[in-house]
């Protein structure tokens, strides 16, 4: 066996020899370094394990952050939808505000029209009060007319009573009944005609009222003409002038001609119609002074315009209060 082989055997079999050789060769220091290196590696592994655990925790946190980020994104989306809804609601609110503003404008216009209507109503009430006073003055005439109609009705009742008495007499015998049939028929015809006449009288009551009022005004108007205008006229007569028209009242006094139009209710068309006749009369009687008068009791719907037109054409307008009492309007 060679020295080399023996040396190698000892290294394998003899542990002390092996350590001695190692000491001679500086292997002991190498083992110490290896041990330190192993310790350092253990520490590194410990750090690596800590890092791995930290990484694992980091991954968990990252997952949680990701989940929270998703939730935040969803919440942001919902917030955007809410903001969008708020924007749409604000647009609708602006439309509603604009509509409200338009409604307020219309309300103000309606209020202005209402105030005008109230003024017209107040004017109408004032005119109504005046018309009512005039109507009270005419009530006496109406009562007189009704009394006349009542008298007529009483006479009709007397006739009816006589007919009934005749009917009772006719019942006394068949022969007398046959003889009186013709007389009864005639009597009933007369009664029917009289009842029809009474019905027409009641139907024409309103027309008669207008005629009575006009007659009453025409009767008392000359006294006002004498007192206020100083024109000596006794009576105003109805007259038709060829080429001019018909006047409700007409009278001449010296170089003056008094013409009158009498109306129960004065309207604008009445003034217009009267002016046409007045203009023709003034041309026909250019050498005389024509005094034009419109007398009335009640006021029509366009009364103010009628008064303005009369005033512009030098036509006097008076309102009959009762008997000789007249109110000079123009």
C-alpha positions in Angstrom: 0.0 0.0 0.0 1.3 3.3 -1.0 1.6 6.3 1.3 -1.2 8.0 -0.5 -3.6 5.2 -0.1 -2.8 4.9 3.6 -3.3 8.6 4.1 -6.7 8.5 2.4 -7.7 5.5 4.6 -6.8 7.3 7.7 -8.8 10.3 6.6 -11.8 8.0 6.1 -11.5 5.8 9.2 -9.7 7.9 11.8 -11.7 10.8 12.9 -9.0 12.3 15.1 -6.5 12.0 12.3 -9.0 13.7 10.0 -9.5 16.6 12.5 -5.8 16.9 12.9 -5.2 17.1 9.2 -8.0 19.5 9.0 -6.5 21.7 11.7 -3.2 21.6 9.9 -4.9 22.6 6.7 -7.0 25.4 8.4 -10.2 23.5 7.9 -11.3 24.3 11.5 -11.6 27.9 10.6 -13.5 26.9 7.5 -16.0 25.0 9.7 -16.4 27.9 12.0 -17.1 30.1 8.9 -19.5 27.6 7.6 -21.2 27.5 10.9 -21.5 31.3 10.9 -22.7 31.1 7.4 -25.3 28.6 8.3 -26.4 30.7 11.2 -26.6 33.7 8.9 -28.5 31.6 6.4 -30.9 30.5 9.2 -31.4 34.2 10.0 -31.9 35.0 6.3 -34.4 32.1 6.0 -36.2 33.5 9.1 -36.3 36.9 7.5 -37.4 35.3 4.2 -40.2 33.5 6.1 -41.1 36.8 7.8 -41.1 38.4 4.4 -43.2 35.6 3.0 -45.7 36.0 5.8 -45.6 39.8 5.3 -46.1 39.2 1.6 -49.0 37.0 2.3 -50.5 39.6 4.6 -49.8 42.2 1.9 -51.6 40.0 -0.6 -54.5 39.8 1.8 -54.5 43.5 2.3 -54.2 44.0 -1.5 -57.2 41.8 -2.0 -59.1 43.8 0.7 -58.0 47.0 -0.9 -59.1 45.8 -4.3 -62.5 44.8 -2.9 -62.8 48.2 -1.2 -61.8 49.8 -4.5 -64.5 47.8 -6.2 -67.0 49.0 -3.6 -65.8 52.5 -3.9 -66.1 52.3 -7.7 -69.7 50.9 -7.3 -70.5 53.7 -4.8 -69.0 56.3 -7.2 -71.2 54.9 -10.0 -74.2 55.1 -7.7 -73.3 58.7 -6.7 -73.0 59.6 -10.4 -76.4 58.1 -11.0 -77.8 60.1 -8.1 -76.0 63.3 -9.4 -77.5 62.6 -12.8 -80.9 62.2 -11.2 -80.4 65.4 -9.3 -79.4 67.2 -12.5 -82.6 65.9 -14.2 -84.6 66.9 -11.2 -83.1 70.3 -11.2 -84.0 70.7 -14.9 -87.5 69.7 -14.1 -87.5 72.1 -11.2 -86.3 74.9 -13.5 -89.2 74.0 -15.9 -91.6 74.1 -13.0 -90.2 77.5 -11.9 -90.5 78.8 -15.4 -94.1 77.6 -15.7 -94.8 79.1 -12.3 -93.4 82.4 -13.5 -95.6 82.2 -16.6 -98.5 81.3 -14.4 -97.8 84.4 -12.2 -97.8 86.6 -15.3 -101.1 85.1 -16.4 -102.5 85.5 -12.9 -101.5 89.2 -12.9 -103.1 89.7 -16.3 -106.2 87.9 -14.9 -106.2 90.1 -11.9 -106.0 93.2 -14.1 -109.0 91.9 -16.1 -110.8 91.2 -12.9 -110.2 94.7 -11.7 -111.6 96.0 -14.9 -114.6 93.7 -14.6 -115.1 94.9 -11.0 -115.1 98.5 -12.2 -117.6 97.7 -14.9 -119.7 95.8 -12.3 -119.6 98.8 -10.0 -120.7 101.1 -12.8 -123.4 98.6 -13.7 -124.6 98.5 -10.1 -124.7 102.3 -10.0 -126.7 102.4 -13.2 -128.9 99.6 -11.8 -129.6 101.6 -8.7 -130.6 104.6 -10.8 -132.7 102.4 -13.0 -134.4 101.0 -10.0 -135.3 104.4 -8.7 -136.7 105.2 -12.2 -138.6 101.9 -12.1 -140.1 102.7 -8.7 -141.5 105.9 -10.3 -143.1 103.8 -13.0 -144.6 101.3 -10.6 -147.7 103.5 -10.1 -148.4 103.4 -13.8 -147.9 99.6 -13.8 -150.4 99.3 -10.9 -152.9 101.4 -12.8 -152.5 99.2 -15.9 -152.8 96.0 -13.8 -156.0 97.4 -12.1 -157.5 98.0 -15.6 -156.6 94.4 -16.5 -158.2 93.2 -13.3 -161.4 95.1 -14.1 -161.4 93.4 -17.5 -160.9 90.1 -15.9 -163.8 90.8 -13.5 -166.1 91.5 -16.4 -165.0 88.3 -18.0 -165.8 86.5 -14.7 -169.3 88.0 -14.7 -169.8 86.8 -18.3 -168.6 83.3 -17.2 -171.0 83.4 -14.3 -173.9 84.2 -16.6 -172.9 81.4 -18.9 -172.8 79.0 -15.9 -176.3 80.2 -14.9 -177.5 79.5 -18.4 -175.9 76.0 -18.3 -177.8 75.3 -15.1 -181.0 76.5 -16.7 -180.4 74.3 -19.7 -180.2 71.3 -17.5 -183.8 71.7 -16.4 -185.0 69.9 -19.5 -183.8 68.0 -22.5 -185.8 70.0 -24.9 -184.6 73.3 -23.5 -181.0 71.8 -23.6 -181.3 71.1 -27.3 -182.7 74.5 -28.0 -180.0 76.2 -26.0 -177.1 74.2 -27.5 -176.4 76.8 -30.2 -176.7 79.6 -27.8 -174.2 77.8 -25.5 -171.8 77.3 -28.3 -171.9 80.9 -29.3 -171.4 81.9 -25.7 -168.4 79.6 -25.3 -166.9 81.0 -28.5 -167.3 84.5 -27.2 -165.7 83.5 -23.9 -162.8 81.8 -25.7 -162.2 85.0 -27.7 -162.3 87.1 -24.6 -159.9 84.8 -22.8 -157.6 84.9 -25.8 -157.8 88.7 -25.8 -157.0 88.8 -22.1 -153.9 86.5 -22.7 -152.7 88.8 -25.4 -153.2 91.8 -23.1 -151.0 90.2 -20.5 -148.5 89.2 -23.2 -148.3 92.8 -24.4 -147.9 94.2 -20.9 -144.2 94.7 -21.3 -144.7 96.5 -24.6 -147.5 98.6 -23.1 -145.1 99.5 -20.2 -142.6 100.9 -22.8 -145.3 102.9 -24.5 -146.7 104.2 -21.2 -143.2 105.3 -20.1 -142.6 107.1 -23.4 -146.0 108.8 -23.2 -145.3 109.9 -19.7 -141.9 111.4 -20.6 -143.3 113.2 -23.6 -146.1 114.6 -21.5 -143.8 116.2 -18.9 -140.9 117.2 -21.2 -142.3 120.5 -22.4 -142.3 121.9 -18.9 -138.6 121.2 -18.7 -138.0 122.8 -22.1 -139.8 126.0 -20.9 -138.0 126.1 -17.5 -134.5 125.1 -18.5 -134.1 126.1 -22.2 -136.4 129.1 -22.1 -138.3 128.0 -25.2 -142.1 128.5 -24.9 -143.7 125.2 -26.1 -146.9 123.8 -24.8 -146.8 120.4 -26.2 -144.5 118.1 -28.1 -146.4 116.2 -30.8 -145.3 113.2 -32.8 -144.5 114.2 -36.4 -143.3 112.7 -39.6 -141.2 115.0 -41.9 -140.9 113.8 -45.5 -137.3 113.1 -46.4 -136.2 113.3 -42.8 -138.0 110.8 -40.6 -140.4 110.5 -37.7 -139.9 112.4 -34.4 -141.4 111.4 -31.0 -141.8 115.1 -30.1 -141.9 118.2 -32.4 -142.7 121.8 -31.7 -141.8 125.2 -33.2 -141.4 128.5 -31.3 -140.4 131.5 -33.4 -137.2 130.7 -35.2 -136.5 127.7 -33.0 -137.5 124.1 -33.6 -137.5 121.6 -30.7 -137.3 117.9 -31.7 -137.2 115.1 -29.1 -136.5 111.4 -29.1 -138.0 109.5 -26.2 -136.6 106.1 -25.2 -137.4 103.8 -22.3 -133.7 102.6 -22.3 -131.0 104.7 -24.0 -128.5 102.9 -26.2 -125.8 103.9 -28.6 -127.8 102.9 -31.7 -130.6 105.2 -30.5 -128.3 108.2 -30.6 -126.9 107.2 -34.0 -130.3 106.9 -35.5 -131.5 110.2 -34.0 -128.4 112.0 -35.3 -129.1 110.9 -38.9 -132.6 112.5 -38.7 -131.2 115.6 -36.9 -128.5 116.2 -39.6 -131.2 115.9 -42.3 -133.5 118.3 -40.4 -130.8 120.9 -39.9 -130.1 120.9 -43.7 -133.8 121.1 -44.4 -134.4 124.0 -41.9 -131.1 125.8 -42.3 -132.8 129.1 -41.4 -133.9 127.9 -38.0 -132.2 126.8 -34.8 -132.8 123.1 -34.2 -132.8 122.1 -30.6 -132.3 118.3 -30.3 -133.2 116.5 -27.1 -133.1 112.8 -26.2 -135.1 111.9 -23.1 -134.9 108.5 -21.4 -135.5 106.6 -18.2 -133.0 103.7 -18.0 -129.4 103.3 -19.1 -128.3 100.8 -21.7 -125.2 98.7 -21.8 -123.2 101.2 -24.0 -124.6 104.3 -22.2 -121.3 106.1 -21.8 -120.5 105.9 -25.5 -124.1 107.1 -26.3 -123.6 110.2 -24.1 -120.2 111.0 -25.6 -121.7 110.8 -29.1 -124.6 113.0 -28.2 -122.4 115.6 -26.6 -120.1 115.7 -29.6 -123.0 116.5 -31.8 -124.7 119.2 -29.6 -127.6 116.9 -28.6 -129.0 117.4 -25.1 -129.6 114.3 -23.1 -132.0 114.2 -20.1 -133.1 111.4 -17.8 -136.7 111.4 -16.5 -136.8 110.9 -12.7 -140.6 111.3 -12.3 -143.3 113.7 -13.4 -141.7 117.1 -14.1 -138.3 116.1 -12.5 -135.6 115.6 -15.2 -131.8 115.2 -14.8 -129.8 116.9 -17.4 -127.0 114.6 -18.5 -125.5 116.7 -21.3 
